[in-house]
């Protein structure tokens, strides 16, 4: 709950992002943030500056309705760093995590609060969608997934920085101004994940991104393995990406703390397990009879108990993108326009649904020449299917026999060749 109204008090409280008391190990974002402040003394000033700018942006854009707001697409690259083969999670598990992010950030999650719930009126659609990167920082086609074998058997608390370093057994992050880097690793202890804040991007760009343990990633495969059975619905990534977009925990990381958001109920501390509503009604921090918003993605409850961002949180994330991660708005990392650098072409193809089961529709926006063709390539560049096309508009394809994986649909027309990535997920 954002209780501070005077500008001077905002400045004072803006530097209390890090924990002031004992913390659960579920998320160590704040503890790492505290260490980064010690490494970079200027970070405190950057935090104050960014918080002031955030509040000004929110005040200037408070009247915008969802229909007036842009839908933001964020290119994602998943870095799978593994030692034991079980840690080398499948492409399908990656797709399952991407599905969860897209559902949670567009208010399409099937477990959203029912209309009659007292907190339903606070729910917000962030208007943020996530797409697998199709081009890497060098301009080459990519599946949006990197895989790195490491000699590191598990990442310890004092070696978490090394996850984002190729030289130390991890993998250097891709340009953080163009990609959301999500790492999937084997961490010791009970930590599920952590993330970097926008504040840190200037000081430590090489550490930008989100890290998730492989047992708390996605909804299939290793999700919920070992002792992490309640972290099996992909909500660790939803939570950590929230930090990456400038959200803090709903209890403000101190007893009765301030999360800088007006429509989250006051919370005494973190909530765990799966509480029964209402939780801590009329608490000492000032909650009403409905208690604390434990089902918020930025609390510590089990995955199956998480269900919502508030409108205030979604506005804060949009502020972060438009101000501190604005280069993502112009990123082309999710689109390959041409293999032959014909970037001035107005020819466009789109595929829907995507991901799909191998049956999809391709939409072409203009009339083609008589010798045009659509070819489907696998991730190794091998042509799997080819079909002549002469008409524009919607063309239905049935490649149901194709196994799950990432494919590239190439439209060749005269001297132009346009590519669209197709994800087959069965």
C-alpha positions as a Markdown table, in Angstrom:
| # | Residue | x | y | z |
|---|---|---|---|---|
| 1 | Unk | 0.0 | 0.0 | 0.0 |
| 2 | Unk | 1.4 | 3.4 | -1.0 |
| 3 | Unk | 0.8 | 5.7 | 2.0 |
| 4 | Unk | 3.4 | 8.4 | 1.4 |
| 5 | Unk | 2.0 | 11.6 | -0.2 |
| 6 | Unk | 4.6 | 14.2 | 0.3 |
| 7 | Unk | 7.5 | 14.4 | -2.1 |
| 8 | Unk | 10.2 | 14.7 | 0.6 |
| 9 | Unk | 8.9 | 11.6 | 2.4 |
| 10 | Unk | 8.9 | 9.7 | -0.9 |
| 11 | Unk | 12.6 | 10.3 | -1.2 |
| 12 | Unk | 13.3 | 9.0 | 2.3 |
| 13 | Unk | 11.3 | 5.9 | 1.9 |
| 14 | Unk | 12.5 | 5.1 | -1.6 |
| 15 | Unk | 15.8 | 3.7 | -0.4 |
| 16 | Unk | 14.2 | 1.0 | 1.8 |
| 17 | Unk | 13.8 | -1.6 | -1.0 |
| 18 | Unk | 16.0 | -4.1 | 0.8 |
| 19 | Unk | 15.0 | -6.2 | 3.8 |
| 20 | Unk | 15.2 | -4.7 | 7.3 |
| 21 | Unk | 14.3 | -8.0 | 9.0 |
| 22 | Unk | 14.5 | -11.7 | 8.6 |
| 23 | Unk | 13.4 | -12.9 | 5.1 |
| 24 | Unk | 12.2 | -16.2 | 3.7 |
| 25 | Unk | 14.6 | -17.7 | 1.2 |
| 26 | Unk | 11.8 | -18.2 | -1.4 |
| 27 | Unk | 12.9 | -15.0 | -3.2 |
| 28 | Unk | 16.3 | -13.4 | -2.6 |
| 29 | Unk | 15.8 | -10.4 | -4.9 |
| 30 | Unk | 15.9 | -7.9 | -2.1 |
| 31 | Unk | 19.0 | -9.4 | -0.4 |
| 32 | Unk | 20.9 | -9.3 | -3.7 |
| 33 | Unk | 19.7 | -5.8 | -4.3 |
| 34 | Unk | 21.1 | -4.8 | -0.9 |
| 35 | Unk | 24.5 | -6.3 | -1.8 |
| 36 | Unk | 24.4 | -4.5 | -5.1 |
| 37 | Unk | 23.9 | -1.2 | -3.2 |
| 38 | Unk | 27.0 | -1.9 | -1.3 |
| 39 | Unk | 28.9 | -2.6 | -4.5 |
| 40 | Unk | 27.5 | 0.5 | -6.2 |
| 41 | Unk | 27.2 | 3.4 | -3.7 |
| 42 | Unk | 25.6 | 5.6 | -6.5 |
| 43 | Unk | 22.7 | 3.1 | -6.7 |
| 44 | Unk | 20.8 | 4.8 | -3.8 |
| 45 | Unk | 20.7 | 8.1 | -5.7 |
| 46 | Unk | 19.6 | 6.3 | -8.8 |
| 47 | Unk | 16.8 | 4.7 | -6.8 |
| 48 | Unk | 15.6 | 8.0 | -5.5 |
| 49 | Unk | 15.7 | 9.6 | -8.9 |
| 50 | Unk | 13.8 | 6.7 | -10.5 |
| 51 | Unk | 11.1 | 6.6 | -7.8 |
| 52 | Unk | 10.4 | 10.3 | -8.3 |
| 53 | Unk | 10.2 | 9.8 | -12.0 |
| 54 | Unk | 7.9 | 6.8 | -11.5 |
| 55 | Unk | 5.5 | 8.8 | -9.4 |
| 56 | Unk | 5.5 | 11.7 | -11.9 |
| 57 | Unk | 4.8 | 9.3 | -14.8 |
| 58 | Unk | 2.0 | 7.6 | -12.9 |
| 59 | Unk | 0.4 | 10.9 | -12.1 |
| 60 | Unk | 0.6 | 12.0 | -15.7 |
| 61 | Unk | -0.9 | 8.8 | -17.0 |
| 62 | Unk | -3.5 | 8.0 | -14.4 |
| 63 | Unk | -6.4 | 8.8 | -16.6 |
| 64 | Unk | -5.6 | 6.5 | -19.4 |
| 65 | Unk | -8.0 | 3.6 | -19.9 |
| 66 | Unk | -6.8 | 0.1 | -20.9 |
| 67 | Unk | -8.1 | 0.7 | -24.5 |
| 68 | Unk | -5.8 | 3.7 | -24.8 |
| 69 | Unk | -2.8 | 1.9 | -23.5 |
| 70 | Unk | -0.4 | 0.1 | -25.8 |
| 71 | Unk | 0.0 | -3.7 | -25.6 |
| 72 | Unk | 3.7 | -4.1 | -24.9 |
| 73 | Unk | 5.6 | -7.1 | -26.3 |
| 74 | Unk | 8.8 | -8.1 | -24.5 |
| 75 | Unk | 11.3 | -10.4 | -26.3 |
| 76 | Unk | 12.5 | -13.2 | -24.0 |
| 77 | Unk | 15.5 | -15.4 | -24.2 |
| 78 | Unk | 15.7 | -18.5 | -21.9 |
| 79 | Unk | 19.2 | -19.5 | -20.8 |
| 80 | Unk | 19.2 | -23.2 | -19.6 |
| 81 | Unk | 22.4 | -23.8 | -17.6 |
| 82 | Unk | 22.7 | -27.4 | -16.7 |
| 83 | Unk | 25.2 | -30.0 | -15.2 |
| 84 | Unk | 22.9 | -33.0 | -14.6 |
| 85 | Unk | 20.7 | -33.8 | -17.6 |
| 86 | Unk | 17.5 | -33.5 | -15.6 |
| 87 | Unk | 18.3 | -29.7 | -15.3 |
| 88 | Unk | 18.4 | -29.4 | -19.1 |
| 89 | Unk | 14.6 | -28.7 | -19.2 |
| 90 | Unk | 12.7 | -29.4 | -22.5 |
| 91 | Unk | 11.5 | -26.8 | -25.0 |
| 92 | Unk | 8.0 | -27.8 | -24.0 |
| 93 | Unk | 8.7 | -26.9 | -20.4 |
| 94 | Unk | 10.0 | -23.5 | -21.6 |
| 95 | Unk | 6.8 | -23.0 | -23.7 |
| 96 | Unk | 4.7 | -23.8 | -20.6 |
| 97 | Unk | 6.4 | -21.1 | -18.6 |
| 98 | Unk | 5.9 | -18.6 | -21.5 |
| 99 | Unk | 2.2 | -19.5 | -21.5 |
| 100 | Unk | 1.9 | -18.8 | -17.8 |
| 101 | Unk | 3.6 | -15.4 | -18.1 |
| 102 | Unk | 1.3 | -14.4 | -21.0 |
| 103 | Unk | -1.8 | -15.5 | -19.1 |
| 104 | Unk | -0.8 | -13.8 | -15.8 |
| 105 | Unk | 0.2 | -10.5 | -17.4 |
| 106 | Unk | -2.8 | -10.3 | -19.6 |
| 107 | Unk | -5.4 | -11.3 | -16.9 |
| 108 | Unk | -6.1 | -14.5 | -18.8 |
| 109 | Unk | -5.2 | -16.9 | -16.0 |
| 110 | Unk | -8.0 | -19.4 | -15.5 |
| 111 | Unk | -7.6 | -19.2 | -11.7 |
| 112 | Unk | -8.3 | -15.5 | -11.5 |
| 113 | Unk | -10.5 | -14.3 | -8.6 |
| 114 | Unk | -14.3 | -14.7 | -9.1 |
| 115 | Unk | -16.3 | -11.6 | -9.6 |
| 116 | Unk | -17.9 | -11.9 | -6.1 |
| 117 | Unk | -14.5 | -11.9 | -4.3 |
| 118 | Unk | -13.9 | -8.6 | -2.4 |
| 119 | Unk | -10.5 | -8.1 | -4.1 |
| 120 | Unk | -11.8 | -8.7 | -7.6 |
| 121 | Unk | -12.4 | -5.0 | -8.2 |
| 122 | Unk | -8.7 | -4.3 | -7.7 |
| 123 | Unk | -7.5 | -6.7 | -10.4 |
| 124 | Unk | -5.5 | -5.3 | -13.3 |
| 125 | Unk | -4.4 | -6.3 | -16.8 |
| 126 | Unk | -0.8 | -5.3 | -17.3 |
| 127 | Unk | -1.1 | -5.3 | -21.1 |
| 128 | Unk | 2.3 | -7.0 | -21.3 |
| 129 | Unk | 2.9 | -10.0 | -23.6 |
| 130 | Unk | 6.1 | -12.1 | -23.8 |
| 131 | Unk | 7.5 | -13.6 | -27.0 |
| 132 | Unk | 10.4 | -15.9 | -27.6 |
| 133 | Unk | 13.2 | -14.0 | -29.3 |
| 134 | Unk | 13.6 | -14.9 | -33.0 |
| 135 | Unk | 16.9 | -13.1 | -33.6 |
| 136 | Unk | 20.0 | -13.0 | -31.4 |
| 137 | Unk | 22.1 | -9.9 | -30.6 |
| 138 | Unk | 24.2 | -10.6 | -33.8 |
| 139 | Unk | 21.1 | -10.6 | -36.0 |
| 140 | Unk | 21.1 | -14.4 | -36.5 |
| 141 | Unk | 17.9 | -16.6 | -36.2 |
| 142 | Unk | 17.4 | -18.1 | -32.8 |
| 143 | Unk | 15.0 | -20.4 | -31.0 |
| 144 | Unk | 14.9 | -18.0 | -28.1 |
| 145 | Unk | 16.5 | -20.8 | -26.0 |
| 146 | Unk | 20.2 | -21.2 | -25.2 |
| 147 | Unk | 21.6 | -24.3 | -23.6 |
| 148 | Unk | 24.9 | -24.3 | -21.6 |
| 149 | Unk | 26.6 | -27.3 | -20.0 |
| 150 | Unk | 28.4 | -26.2 | -16.9 |
| 151 | Unk | 30.9 | -27.9 | -14.5 |
| 152 | Unk | 29.1 | -26.1 | -11.7 |
| 153 | Unk | 27.0 | -28.8 | -10.0 |
| 154 | Unk | 24.8 | -26.2 | -8.2 |
| 155 | Unk | 24.9 | -22.5 | -7.6 |
| 156 | Unk | 25.6 | -21.3 | -4.1 |
| 157 | Unk | 24.5 | -18.1 | -2.4 |
| 158 | Unk | 28.0 | -16.6 | -2.9 |
| 159 | Unk | 28.2 | -17.6 | -6.6 |
| 160 | Unk | 24.8 | -16.4 | -7.9 |
| 161 | Unk | 26.4 | -13.6 | -9.8 |
| 162 | Unk | 28.4 | -16.1 | -11.8 |
| 163 | Unk | 25.2 | -17.5 | -13.3 |
| 164 | Unk | 25.3 | -14.6 | -15.8 |
| 165 | Unk | 29.0 | -15.0 | -16.7 |
| 166 | Unk | 30.1 | -17.4 | -19.4 |
| 167 | Unk | 33.7 | -17.2 | -18.1 |
| 168 | Unk | 32.5 | -18.6 | -14.7 |
| 169 | Unk | 30.4 | -21.4 | -16.0 |
| 170 | Unk | 27.2 | -19.5 | -16.6 |
| 171 | Unk | 26.1 | -17.6 | -19.7 |
| 172 | Unk | 26.5 | -13.9 | -20.4 |
| 173 | Unk | 23.1 | -12.2 | -20.7 |
| 174 | Unk | 22.0 | -10.9 | -24.1 |
| 175 | Unk | 21.6 | -7.1 | -24.5 |
| 176 | Unk | 19.4 | -6.2 | -21.5 |
| 177 | Unk | 18.0 | -3.2 | -23.4 |
| 178 | Unk | 16.6 | -5.6 | -26.1 |
| 179 | Unk | 15.7 | -8.8 | -24.2 |
| 180 | Unk | 14.4 | -10.1 | -20.9 |
| 181 | Unk | 16.9 | -12.8 | -20.0 |
| 182 | Unk | 15.5 | -15.6 | -17.9 |
| 183 | Unk | 17.9 | -18.2 | -16.5 |
| 184 | Unk | 17.0 | -21.7 | -15.5 |
| 185 | Unk | 19.5 | -23.3 | -13.1 |
| 186 | Unk | 20.1 | -25.6 | -10.2 |
| 187 | Unk | 20.4 | -23.6 | -7.0 |
| 188 | Unk | 21.3 | -24.9 | -3.6 |
| 189 | Unk | 19.0 | -24.4 | -0.6 |
| 190 | Unk | 15.3 | -23.4 | -0.9 |
| 191 | Unk | 15.6 | -20.3 | -3.0 |
| 192 | Unk | 13.1 | -20.3 | -5.9 |
| 193 | Unk | 14.4 | -17.3 | -7.8 |
| 194 | Unk | 15.5 | -13.7 | -7.9 |
| 195 | Unk | 15.6 | -10.8 | -10.3 |
| 196 | Unk | 17.2 | -7.4 | -10.9 |
| 197 | Unk | 15.4 | -4.1 | -10.6 |
| 198 | Unk | 15.3 | -1.4 | -13.3 |
| 199 | Unk | 17.3 | 0.7 | -10.9 |
| 200 | Unk | 20.3 | -1.6 | -11.3 |
| 201 | Unk | 20.3 | -1.6 | -15.1 |
| 202 | Unk | 22.7 | 1.4 | -15.4 |
| 203 | Unk | 25.0 | 0.2 | -12.6 |
| 204 | Unk | 25.2 | -3.5 | -13.4 |
| 205 | Unk | 23.8 | -4.3 | -16.9 |
| 206 | Unk | 25.6 | -7.6 | -17.0 |
| 207 | Unk | 23.5 | -8.8 | -14.0 |
| 208 | Unk | 20.2 | -7.8 | -15.5 |
| 209 | Unk | 17.6 | -10.6 | -15.8 |
| 210 | Unk | 15.6 | -13.2 | -13.9 |
| 211 | Unk | 16.9 | -16.5 | -12.4 |
| 212 | Unk | 14.6 | -19.5 | -11.6 |
| 213 | Unk | 15.5 | -22.8 | -10.1 |
| 214 | Unk | 14.7 | -25.7 | -12.5 |
| 215 | Unk | 12.2 | -27.3 | -10.1 |
| 216 | Unk | 10.1 | -24.1 | -10.0 |
| 217 | Unk | 10.0 | -23.4 | -13.7 |
| 218 | Unk | 7.0 | -23.9 | -15.9 |
| 219 | Unk | 4.2 | -26.3 | -15.3 |
| 220 | Unk | 5.5 | -29.7 | -16.7 |
| 221 | Unk | 8.7 | -31.7 | -16.6 |
| 222 | Unk | 10.7 | -30.8 | -13.5 |
| 223 | Unk | 8.2 | -28.3 | -12.2 |
| 224 | Unk | 7.4 | -29.1 | -8.6 |
| 225 | Unk | 10.1 | -31.8 | -8.4 |
| 226 | Unk | 11.8 | -32.8 | -5.2 |
| 227 | Unk | 10.5 | -30.7 | -2.3 |
| 228 | Unk | 9.1 | -28.0 | -4.4 |
| 229 | Unk | 5.7 | -29.5 | -5.2 |
| 230 | Unk | 3.9 | -26.2 | -4.4 |
| 231 | Unk | 6.0 | -24.3 | -7.0 |
| 232 | Unk | 4.6 | -26.2 | -10.0 |
| 233 | Unk | 2.5 | -23.6 | -11.8 |
| 234 | Unk | 5.1 | -21.2 | -13.1 |
| 235 | Unk | 4.3 | -18.4 | -10.6 |
| 236 | Unk | 7.9 | -18.0 | -9.5 |
| 237 | Unk | 8.7 | -16.5 | -12.9 |
| 238 | Unk | 5.5 | -14.3 | -12.7 |
| 239 | Unk | 6.7 | -13.0 | -9.3 |
| 240 | Unk | 10.3 | -12.4 | -10.3 |
| 241 | Unk | 9.4 | -10.7 | -13.6 |
| 242 | Unk | 7.3 | -8.4 | -11.4 |
| 243 | Unk | 10.5 | -7.4 | -9.6 |
| 244 | Unk | 12.2 | -6.9 | -13.0 |
| 245 | Unk | 9.4 | -4.5 | -13.8 |
| 246 | Unk | 9.9 | -2.5 | -10.5 |
| 247 | Unk | 7.4 | -4.2 | -8.2 |
| 248 | Unk | 8.4 | -4.9 | -4.6 |
| 249 | Unk | 6.8 | -7.4 | -2.2 |
| 250 | Unk | 3.3 | -6.4 | -0.9 |
| 251 | Unk | 4.5 | -6.0 | 2.7 |
| 252 | Unk | 7.3 | -3.6 | 1.6 |
| 253 | Unk | 10.0 | -5.9 | 3.0 |
| 254 | Unk | 9.6 | -4.7 | 6.5 |
| 255 | Unk | 6.8 | -5.0 | 9.1 |
| 256 | Unk | 3.9 | -3.0 | 7.8 |
| 257 | Unk | 6.1 | -1.8 | 5.0 |
| 258 | Unk | 5.1 | 0.2 | 1.9 |
| 259 | Unk | 5.1 | -1.4 | -1.6 |
| 260 | Unk | 4.6 | 2.0 | -3.3 |
| 261 | Unk | 1.2 | 0.8 | -4.7 |
| 262 | Unk | -2.1 | 2.3 | -3.5 |
| 263 | Unk | -4.5 | -0.6 | -4.1 |
| 264 | Unk | -2.7 | -3.4 | -2.4 |
| 265 | Unk | -4.0 | -4.1 | 1.1 |
| 266 | Unk | -1.7 | -3.3 | 4.0 |
| 267 | Unk | 0.3 | -6.4 | 5.1 |
| 268 | Unk | 2.1 | -7.1 | 8.3 |
| 269 | Unk | 4.7 | -9.5 | 6.7 |
| 270 | Unk | 4.9 | -12.1 | 4.0 |
| 271 | Unk | 2.2 | -14.8 | 3.7 |
| 272 | Unk | 3.1 | -18.4 | 3.1 |
| 273 | Unk | 1.4 | -21.7 | 2.2 |
| 274 | Unk | -2.2 | -21.0 | 1.1 |
| 275 | Unk | -4.1 | -19.0 | 3.6 |
| 276 | Unk | -7.9 | -19.0 | 4.0 |
| 277 | Unk | -9.7 | -15.8 | 3.2 |
| 278 | Unk | -9.8 | -13.4 | 5.0 |
| 279 | Unk | -6.2 | -13.5 | 6.2 |
| 280 | Unk | -5.2 | -11.2 | 9.1 |
| 281 | Unk | -8.4 | -9.1 | 8.9 |
| 282 | Unk | -8.2 | -5.7 | 10.6 |
| 283 | Unk | -4.4 | -6.1 | 11.0 |
| 284 | Unk | -2.2 | -3.7 | 12.9 |
| 285 | Unk | -1.1 | -2.2 | 9.7 |
| 286 | Unk | -4.6 | -0.9 | 8.8 |
| 287 | Unk | -6.2 | -3.6 | 6.7 |
| 288 | Unk | -10.0 | -3.8 | 6.7 |
| 289 | Unk | -12.2 | -6.8 | 7.4 |
| 290 | Unk | -11.0 | -8.4 | 4.1 |
| 291 | Unk | -7.5 | -8.7 | 5.5 |
| 292 | Unk | -4.3 | -9.0 | 3.4 |
| 293 | Unk | -4.1 | -9.6 | -0.4 |
| 294 | Unk | -2.2 | -12.9 | 0.0 |
| 295 | Unk | -3.3 | -14.1 | -3.5 |
| 296 | Unk | -1.2 | -11.3 | -5.1 |
| 297 | Unk | 1.7 | -12.5 | -7.3 |
| 298 | Unk | 4.1 | -10.4 | -5.2 |
| 299 | Unk | 3.5 | -12.3 | -2.0 |
| 300 | Unk | 5.1 | -15.7 | -0.9 |
| 301 | Unk | 2.1 | -18.1 | -1.1 |
| 302 | Unk | 2.1 | -21.3 | -3.0 |
| 303 | Unk | 1.7 | -21.1 | -6.8 |
| 304 | Unk | -1.9 | -22.5 | -6.7 |
| 305 | Unk | -2.9 | -19.7 | -4.3 |
| 306 | Unk | -1.6 | -16.8 | -6.5 |
| 307 | Unk | -4.1 | -15.2 | -8.8 |
| 308 | Unk | -3.6 | -11.4 | -9.4 |
| 309 | Unk | -1.8 | -8.2 | -9.9 |
| 310 | Unk | -3.7 | -5.0 | -9.0 |
| 311 | Unk | -4.4 | -2.1 | -11.4 |
| 312 | Unk | -1.9 | -0.1 | -9.4 |
| 313 | Unk | 0.8 | -2.7 | -9.8 |
| 314 | Unk | 0.2 | -3.0 | -13.6 |
| 315 | Unk | 0.5 | 0.8 | -13.9 |
| 316 | Unk | 3.8 | 0.7 | -12.0 |
| 317 | Unk | 5.1 | -1.9 | -14.4 |
| 318 | Unk | 4.0 | 0.1 | -17.4 |
| 319 | Unk | 5.9 | 3.1 | -15.9 |
| 320 | Unk | 9.0 | 1.0 | -15.6 |
| 321 | Unk | 8.9 | -0.1 | -19.2 |
| 322 | Unk | 8.1 | 3.3 | -20.6 |
| 323 | Unk | 10.8 | 5.0 | -18.5 |
| 324 | Unk | 13.6 | 2.7 | -17.5 |
| 325 | Unk | 13.3 | -0.2 | -20.0 |
| 326 | Unk | 11.9 | 1.9 | -22.9 |
| 327 | Unk | 14.4 | 0.4 | -25.5 |
| 328 | Unk | 12.3 | -2.8 | -25.3 |
| 329 | Unk | 9.5 | -0.9 | -26.9 |
| 330 | Unk | 11.6 | -0.7 | -30.1 |
| 331 | Unk | 13.2 | -4.1 | -29.9 |
| 332 | Unk | 12.9 | -6.2 | -33.1 |
| 333 | Unk | 14.1 | -9.3 | -31.4 |
| 334 | Unk | 10.8 | -11.1 | -31.8 |
| 335 | Unk | 10.5 | -10.5 | -35.6 |
| 336 | Unk | 12.6 | -11.7 | -38.5 |
| 337 | Unk | 11.7 | -9.6 | -41.5 |
| 338 | Unk | 13.9 | -11.1 | -44.1 |
| 339 | Unk | 16.8 | -13.5 | -44.6 |
| 340 | Unk | 18.1 | -11.2 | -47.4 |
| 341 | Unk | 18.1 | -8.0 | -45.4 |
| 342 | Unk | 15.1 | -6.8 | -47.4 |
| 343 | Unk | 13.8 | -4.8 | -44.5 |
| 344 | Unk | 12.1 | -2.2 | -46.6 |
| 345 | Unk | 9.6 | -4.8 | -47.9 |
| 346 | Unk | 5.9 | -4.2 | -47.0 |
| 347 | Unk | 5.2 | -7.9 | -47.3 |
| 348 | Unk | 4.1 | -9.3 | -43.9 |
| 349 | Unk | 3.0 | -12.8 | -42.9 |
| 350 | Unk | 1.5 | -13.7 | -39.5 |
| 351 | Unk | 0.7 | -17.1 | -38.0 |
| 352 | Unk | -2.1 | -17.9 | -35.6 |
| 353 | Unk | -2.6 | -19.6 | -33.2 |
| 354 | Unk | 1.1 | -19.6 | -32.2 |
| 355 | Unk | 2.0 | -21.8 | -30.4 |
| 356 | Unk | -0.2 | -24.5 | -32.0 |
| 357 | Unk | -0.6 | -28.2 | -32.5 |
| 358 | Unk | 0.8 | -28.1 | -36.0 |
| 359 | Unk | -2.5 | -26.9 | -37.4 |
| 360 | Unk | -2.5 | -23.1 | -38.0 |
| 361 | Unk | -3.5 | -20.3 | -40.3 |
| 362 | Unk | -1.0 | -18.1 | -42.2 |
| 363 | Unk | -2.1 | -14.6 | -43.1 |
| 364 | Unk | -0.4 | -12.8 | -46.0 |
| 365 | Unk | -1.1 | -9.1 | -46.5 |
| 366 | Unk | -0.6 | -8.7 | -50.3 |
| 367 | Unk | -0.9 | -10.5 | -53.7 |
| 368 | Unk | 2.1 | -12.7 | -54.5 |
| 369 | Unk | 3.9 | -13.6 | -57.8 |
| 370 | Unk | 3.1 | -16.9 | -59.5 |
| 371 | Unk | 6.2 | -18.7 | -58.3 |
| 372 | Unk | 5.8 | -17.9 | -54.6 |
| 373 | Unk | 6.2 | -20.7 | -52.0 |
| 374 | Unk | 5.9 | -21.3 | -48.3 |
| 375 | Unk | 8.5 | -23.6 | -46.8 |
| 376 | Unk | 8.6 | -24.9 | -43.2 |
| 377 | Unk | 12.1 | -25.4 | -41.8 |
| 378 | Unk | 13.1 | -27.0 | -38.5 |
| 379 | Unk | 15.5 | -25.4 | -36.1 |
| 380 | Unk | 18.5 | -27.0 | -37.9 |
| 381 | Unk | 17.5 | -25.3 | -41.2 |
| 382 | Unk | 16.2 | -28.5 | -42.8 |
| 383 | Unk | 13.2 | -27.9 | -45.1 |
| 384 | Unk | 10.4 | -30.1 | -43.8 |
| 385 | Unk | 7.4 | -29.0 | -45.9 |
| 386 | Unk | 6.9 | -26.8 | -49.0 |
| 387 | Unk | 3.7 | -25.4 | -50.5 |
| 388 | Unk | 3.0 | -23.1 | -53.5 |
| 389 | Unk | 0.9 | -20.1 | -52.8 |
| 390 | Unk | -0.5 | -17.4 | -55.1 |
| 391 | Unk | -3.2 | -15.7 | -53.1 |
| 392 | Unk | -3.1 | -13.3 | -50.2 |
| 393 | Unk | -5.2 | -13.5 | -47.2 |
| 394 | Unk | -5.7 | -16.5 | -44.8 |
| 395 | Unk | -4.2 | -19.9 | -45.8 |
| 396 | Unk | -4.8 | -22.9 | -43.5 |
| 397 | Unk | -2.0 | -25.4 | -42.9 |
| 398 | Unk | -2.1 | -28.9 | -41.4 |
| 399 | Unk | 1.3 | -30.1 | -40.3 |
| 400 | Unk | -0.2 | -32.2 | -37.4 |
| 401 | Unk | 2.3 | -34.9 | -38.0 |
| 402 | Unk | 5.2 | -32.6 | -37.1 |
| 403 | Unk | 6.7 | -33.2 | -33.7 |
| 404 | Unk | 6.8 | -30.5 | -31.0 |
| 405 | Unk | 9.5 | -27.9 | -31.6 |
| 406 | Unk | 10.3 | -24.6 | -33.1 |
| 407 | Unk | 10.0 | -24.2 | -36.9 |
| 408 | Unk | 10.4 | -21.3 | -39.3 |
| 409 | Unk | 7.9 | -20.6 | -42.0 |
| 410 | Unk | 9.6 | -18.9 | -44.9 |
| 411 | Unk | 7.6 | -17.1 | -47.6 |
| 412 | Unk | 9.6 | -16.6 | -50.8 |
| 413 | Unk | 8.2 | -14.1 | -53.3 |
| 414 | Unk | 10.5 | -13.0 | -56.2 |
| 415 | Unk | 13.6 | -11.6 | -54.5 |
| 416 | Unk | 12.0 | -11.3 | -51.0 |
| 417 | Unk | 12.0 | -13.9 | -48.3 |
| 418 | Unk | 10.0 | -13.3 | -45.1 |
| 419 | Unk | 10.2 | -15.6 | -42.0 |
| 420 | Unk | 7.8 | -16.2 | -39.2 |
| 421 | Unk | 8.6 | -18.5 | -36.3 |
| 422 | Unk | 6.1 | -21.3 | -35.6 |
| 423 | Unk | 5.9 | -23.1 | -32.3 |
| 424 | Unk | 4.4 | -26.6 | -32.4 |
| 425 | Unk | 3.5 | -27.7 | -28.9 |
| 426 | Unk | 1.6 | -30.9 | -28.4 |
